[in-house]
Amino acid sequence: MPDAVGLGFDRNGIADTIHRMNRRMFYKSMTTFADHRVWQDVYHVSAQGMVLYVKFQADVVTEFTLMSFKEK
């Protein structure tokens, strides 16, 4: 499965996509496979003619970490 670069996104394109996200794009919260105490939020985001699966995990230093950015 192609990653963000394989889908045609550069660093700025990823950032622009994240900045355009809104609450209506939220799909679900889930725990990680490795640790049921660690939560991740999943969004389905329309961008560049496709629907993306975008997943974030809370992070103490950077507020969140982008865990997944791929075509749904």
C-alpha distance (Angstrom), angle and dihedral (degrees) to the residues before:
residue distance angle dihedral
M1 . . .
P2 3.83 . .
D3 3.78 119.6 .
A4 3.82 124.4 -137.6
V5 3.82 92.9 -77.9
G6 3.79 90.8 47.5
L7 3.82 87.9 54.4
G8 3.82 91.1 53.4
F9 3.82 100.3 -98.8
D10 3.78 123.4 133.1
R11 3.82 124.5 -168.2
N12 3.82 92.0 -83.3
G13 3.81 91.7 47.0
I14 3.80 90.7 53.4
A15 3.82 91.2 48.1
D16 3.83 91.8 47.6
T17 3.80 90.6 50.4
I18 3.81 91.5 50.6
H19 3.82 91.7 47.9
R20 3.83 90.9 53.1
M21 3.81 93.4 52.6
N22 3.79 119.8 111.9
R23 3.81 138.1 -176.2
R24 3.80 93.5 -92.9
M25 3.81 88.5 66.5
F26 3.82 91.9 60.3
Y27 3.80 111.6 116.7
K28 3.81 107.8 173.5
S29 3.80 149.4 -38.3
M30 3.77 118.2 -121.0
T31 3.78 140.1 170.1
T32 3.77 122.5 -115.2
F33 3.77 119.9 -99.9
A34 3.82 91.4 -121.9
D35 3.83 98.4 46.8
H36 3.79 125.5 22.3
R37 3.82 89.9 -159.1
V38 3.82 94.0 63.6
W39 3.80 113.4 83.7
Q40 3.79 129.1 -156.8
D41 3.81 129.9 -170.3
V42 3.81 120.4 -140.4
Y43 3.80 125.4 -155.5
H44 3.80 132.1 -174.1
V45 3.80 105.5 -144.0
S46 3.81 128.4 -174.9
A47 3.81 112.2 -139.0
Q48 3.81 136.3 148.8
G49 3.80 92.6 -0.4
M50 3.80 96.0 -53.3
V51 3.79 139.4 85.0
L52 3.79 114.0 -114.1
Y53 3.80 129.7 -153.4
V54 3.81 104.5 -139.3
K55 3.81 120.6 -177.7
F56 3.82 129.0 -172.9
Q57 3.78 133.7 -172.2
A58 3.81 124.8 -160.2
D59 3.81 114.3 -105.5
V60 3.80 127.6 -169.5
V61 3.81 96.2 -144.8
T62 3.81 103.4 36.4
E63 3.84 99.9 24.7
F64 3.83 90.9 -120.8
T65 3.79 142.0 10.9
L66 3.79 121.9 -139.8
M67 3.81 103.5 -126.6
S68 3.79 101.5 174.0
F69 3.81 136.5 15.1
K70 3.78 110.7 170.0
E71 3.77 142.6 124.6
K72 3.80 112.7 -77.5
